[in-house]
Amino acid sequence: MTEKLLQFIWKHRYFNQQGLELITGEPVTIEYPGEENSNQGPDFINARIRISGNYWIGSVELHLYSSGWLKHSHTEDDNYRNVMLHVVWKQDRLDIKRNIPQLELCNRVPRLMLETYAGWMDKPHFIPCELSASKTESKKWENWESRLLIMRLNRKMYQILDSLRSNKYHWEEQLWWMIAANFGNPANTAAFEVIARSIPFSLIAKHRQQFIQLEALFMGQANLLETDFRDPYPVMLKKEYIFLKKKYGLKKNYEPVHFLRMRPGNFPCIRLSQLASFYSENISLFNWVLESGSILLLRKKLMIPANDYWHHHYVFEKLSPFREKMIGIEMCNNIIINSIIPLLYTYGKIIPDPFILNKAVSWLEQIPAEHNRVIEGWKRTGISVKKASGSQALTELKKQFCDQRRCLECEIGKQILHPVEMQGSI
């Protein structure tokens, strides 16, 4: 038993309330357990109870043991003077100086509920309720999924707002940072964002029609042009980069890019060339996104190839069989899901504009669900989704609730732990 679980049990009244009595024997009826108090003071406020027929309104404090009242020095704390009921798991001390009524719950909670919760906390499953989650009613899942999606979009929004403040709400530059980071996914996300932040968006706009200069900027800031090359193409890029670096006073980037344990198509050279190709053609992307309503057109904009040199290479100066290095549909969807839609949603919140907010959510409902380890893990538990809105919701649930063992705040956890679902004895 933990205090968090005890609070959960009290809040939802998941205990046997028939013949409920205080430790001293007086009958008690819980008409309303109160509101959770997130500020200093008792755990619940504005509770309503009846003791021996007398109506009480006030605060409720919970402890695992009644001696916790003294242990936490509540007697001397004025914040606890309005406490009318002390709820404990086990009574180990009757006298707490102020004669506050005490209610013991240890014999009024189903054993199966406690055993289930304990198992969730201890076992290393993909999710704590792995053996039960798929049995949850579909309507409950749908409602919870919708809320989880908005939670995820809002959480990303707050992260984006912190970043926007640093560039004075330059939306195109913010999208440049986010898309660049997305191109580095997964191993080079941080490095690619650092590269993007080291190259002002004004330079991207200025040199967009000189593709070689754009690629030189990206490769150079990634520290990929420091070798003494023999191949004419990297020699040319290096020459351009040295000139541009000096001209614009670009600072060296110390975040390394990685090649190990990834598919050759994801090598940083390939991704940076694709990124240069993309921004040579799409300099006002965010304004276009605001005006467009078509996922198909957006995906078409993103599906661009790397420079011709890379169709025969994965790294500089090492030939490989011809293969066009085109951005695939899955990566396009990834960029839309993780960069474009969160920024679009953030914009819609700030303006505010319900049309833009609906557009962001509707786009997620038009894109197939993502394929990654998290979603594969959910499939193994018997839960699958078809749309990106669902995969984003499941990702939020896994990372923000399941991994953190916040089962008592999860709608699925609440339903599974409900006494009716438990069907167990005390």
N, C-alpha and C positions, 0 to 999 in steps of 0.2 A: 504494500500500500504506500502511496505517495500523497502528499498534500494536494498535488495537482489533480490526481484521480479522485480524491475525496471531494474537492471542489466541483469536479465534473458530476459526480454522483449527486451532490446536494443540488446543484443548479438544475439538473434535469429530473430530480426526484426519483432516481433509480434505486430506490430502497422501499422495503415493505412499510407502508404507512398505516396499515391496519393495527388498531390498538396501540398506537404510538404513545410512549410515555417518556417523561424525563427520567433522569437517573434517580431522582427523589420520589418517583411514582406518580406525579401529576399527569393527567392526560394532555396531550398536545396535538394540535392540528396545524399543518403547514398550508396556509392559504396561498402564499406567494413566497418563494425562497429568496427573493430580492434580486438586485442588479449587481453584477460583478463590479467591484470598485478597483479601477486602475490607478487611483491615487493613494496617498498615504492614509492608513487607517484600516478599518475592518475589511474582510474579504467581500462581504455583500452588504449593500445598503438598501433602505426602503423595503425591507421584508415585512410580511404580514403573517402573524401567527395567533393562535388562540391557546391559552394555557388555563386549564380548569374553567373554560368558558369566558375568560377575560381576553379582550382583544388587545394585541400589542402591535405597534409599528416601530421599527428601528433597524439596527444593524445586527449582522450575524458574523461571528468570527469562527474559523475552523482550524483545528489542530489535529495531528495524529493522536496525541495524548493530551489529556486535560492539563497536565503539568506544563504544557507548552505556553500556557497563558503567563505563568510566572517566569518561565525561561526567557520569554521575549519581552518581559518588563511591561506588559500591557496595563498593569494596575496603576502605574505612575504616569501613563500616557493619556493625555486629555482626548486624543483622537478616538479612544475606545470607550468613552463614557456613555455613549449611546448604544452600546452593545446590549441587546436584550436576550440573546441566546448564544451559547457556546456549544458548537457542534464538534464532537470528537469521534475518532475512530474507536479508541479505547479509553475508558475512564481509569485513570491511575491516581487521581487526587480529587476529592470532593470539594474541599475548601479552597477557593481561590480569592479569598478575602472580600470580594464584593457580592458574594452570593448570587452570581449570575446563573440562571437556569442552564443545565447542561443536558445535551442529548447525545447518546451513544449509538453508533450505527453499525458496529462490527458484526452484529448478529442479524442484520436486516438487509444484507446485500447478497445476491446470488453468488455462490462460490464459482460457478462457471464463468461469470463475468470477470472475476478477479483472476482466475486461471488463464482466461483468454488474453486479457490485457498483459499479464506477466509474460506470457509466451511471446506476444508481439514485441515486447521490450528486449527480450533475451535472444531470440532466434535470428540468425543472419539470413533471413529470406530477402528476396528482391524487394518486396514490400512487407511490412509487418503482418498484414491480414491476407497474405498471399492465398491461403487455402479457402478464404471465404468471400473475397471481394467480388468475384464473378457472379455470385449468387444474388447480388443486390438488385433490386427492382430497377428496370430500365428508366422509369420516370425519375427516380432519385438520381441516377447517373446523369441523365440529361440536364437536370437543373444544376447539379454540382459542376458539371463540365462547363456550362455557360458562365458560372461565377468564377471558376478557375481561369478561364480564358481572359476575362476582364482583369482579374488579379495580375495575371502575367503581363498584359499590356500596360497596366498602370505601373507595375514595378519597373518595367523597361522605360516607361515614360519618365519616371523620376531620375533614372540614371542618365537619360538623354538630356533632361533639363539641366543637370549639373554640368554636362559637357557644353551645352548651348551657351551657358553663361560665360564660359571661357572664350567663346568666339563671337560674342556680342550678337547672338541669335542669327548667325549666318547659316541659313538652312541648307544651302547648296554645299557649303564647306562641311557642315555636320554630316550630310549624306556621303560626301567624299570620304570622310574618316571612317564611317560605318561600313561602306561598301568595300573599302580597302581592307579593313579588318576581316570582313567576310571572305574576301578572296584568299586570305591566309589560313582559313579554317582547314583543319583544326590546329595543326602544330604551330603555324606561324601567325596566328591571330594577333597576338600582342606585338610581334615584330612589324607586321604590316600596318598596324595602327600607328605605331611610332614613326614609320616611314611616311605615312600620310600626313601626320601632324608636323613633320619636319619640312614639308613642301607646301607652302601657302597655296590656297586654291586659286589665287590670282595668277600664279605661275602656270597652273594647269590650263587656265583659260587663255593665257597669253601664247602658250606654245602648242595648243591643241592641234594646229594645222601642220606642225612639224613633228610627225610621229617619232622620228628617230630621236629628237631632242627629248620628247616625253618619255620614251623608253629609257633613254640614257639617265634622266633624272631618277626614275624609279630604281633602275638597276644600281646606279651609283650610290643612292642613299641606303640601299640594302647591302652595301659593301661587297657587291658582286663583280666590281670592275677593278679590283686592286691587283690582279694578276698581270704578268708580262705576257700578253697574248701574241699569237702569231696569225690567227684567223682574222681576216680583214674586218668582219662584222663587229666583233667585240672591240677590236682596235679602234674602229670608228666611234663606237658608243663611248669608249673611255675618253677619247679626245673631246667629244661633245660634252661629256660630264665635267671634265676638268675645267673647261671654259665656263660652263653654267654655274658650277659650284663657286668659282672665284667671282663671277659677275654678281651673283645674288647673295654671296656670303653665307652659303648653306653650311650648317653645322653637321659634324660627323655624328652618325647614329651608332650607338654602342649595343643595340639590341640585336643579337645574331639571328639569322634565318637558319632554318633546319632542313636537311635533306633526308635524314635517317628515318626508317620505319614509316615510309609513305609511298604511295603509288607514284611512279614517274610523272604521270599526268598532273600530279599536285605539286611537283617541284616548284620552288619559288621563282625560278627563271621563267617557267611557263606561265604561272599565274600573274607575274608582274607584266609580262608582255601582253597578256589578255587584258589586264587592267588598263594598260596604256592604249590598247586598241579601243577599248570601251570609251575611255574619256576623250579620245580623239574625235569621237562622233557624238558624244552626249554630254555637253557641258552645262546644259540647263535642265538636268533630269528632274529635279524636284518640282519645278514649275510644270513640267510636262505631266508628272504623276498627279499633281493637283487637278489638272484639266482632263486627264484621260480616265476612262472607266473600263478599260479593256485589259484584262490579264494577258490575253494572247499577244497584243501589241507590245506590252511591257516585256514579256518573255522574248519576243522577237528582237527587241533592242539589246537584250542581255546576251543573246546567243551569237557571240562574235568570236572569230578565231584569233590566235596569237599571230605575230608577224611570220612571214613565210620561212624565215630562217629556222624557226622552231618546229616546223613540220618535219625537219630532218635532224633535230637535236632535242635533247632533254636538259643538257648542260652545255656550256660554251666549249667549243673545239672538240666535241666528241660526236661523230656522226652516228645516226641511228636510222633504221628503216623508216620510210615515209609514213607519217601519220598526221593528219590534220589535227591541230590542237584547238579544237572548238569547245567552247563552254557548253556543257550538256544541260539537258532539261532539269535534272535533279539539282545541279548547282544553281541554275537560274531560280528555281523555286526556293532554294535555301536563301538566296540573296533577297528575294521578295519578302519571305517570311521573317527573316531576322534583321533586315536593314530597312527596307523601304516601308513596309507596313507599320513597324513601331514608330518610325519618324512621322509618317502620315497620321497615325493615331495621336501622337503628341501634338502635332499642329492643330488637329481638330479639337483637342481639349483646350488648347490655349486660346484659340480664336474667340469663342468656341463655335463649332459648326457641326451640328448633328449629321448633316449629309456626309461630311468627310469621315466622321467617326463610323457611320454605317458602312461607308465604302471600305474602310480598313478591315472591318469585321467580315463583310461580304466577300472580300478578296480571299481571306483565309478559308472561307467556305467553298471557294472555287478551286483551291489547290489541293492536290492529293496529300494524304498524310505523309509525314517524313519517314524515312527509313534510317534508323540509328539504333544504338544499343538500348536506349531507354524504351523505345517503342517496341523493340523485339522482346524486351523483358516483360512488358505488359501483355504481349501476345501469349507468352508462356503461362501467364496466370489466367488466361481465358478471356482477356479484355482486348479488343481491337477497335480501331477507328479507321474511317475512310478519308476524312478531310484533315487539312492542316489545322483547322480550328480545334479538332479533337486531339491531335498529337501535341499541339502546344499546351492544351489543358492538362493532358497526362504528364507532360514534362514538368509543368508547374507543380502538379500533385506529388510527383516523385521527389523532386528536389526540395520543395518548400515544406512539404508535410511528411511524406513517408521517410525520407532520409533523416529528417530531424525528429522522427518519432512524435509528431504532433497529431497523434491518432485521435485525441480527445477534441480536436478542433476540426476534424475531417467529418464531412457529412456521412461518408460511408462507415467510418469508424463508429460514429454515434449510432447509426442504425444497427450495426452488428452487435454493439454492446448494450442495446436496449433490452431491458428485462424480458420483454415479450419474445424477442429473438433468441435470447439465451435459453428460455424454457428450462431453467435449472432451479434447483432447490436452494434454500438458504444454507 
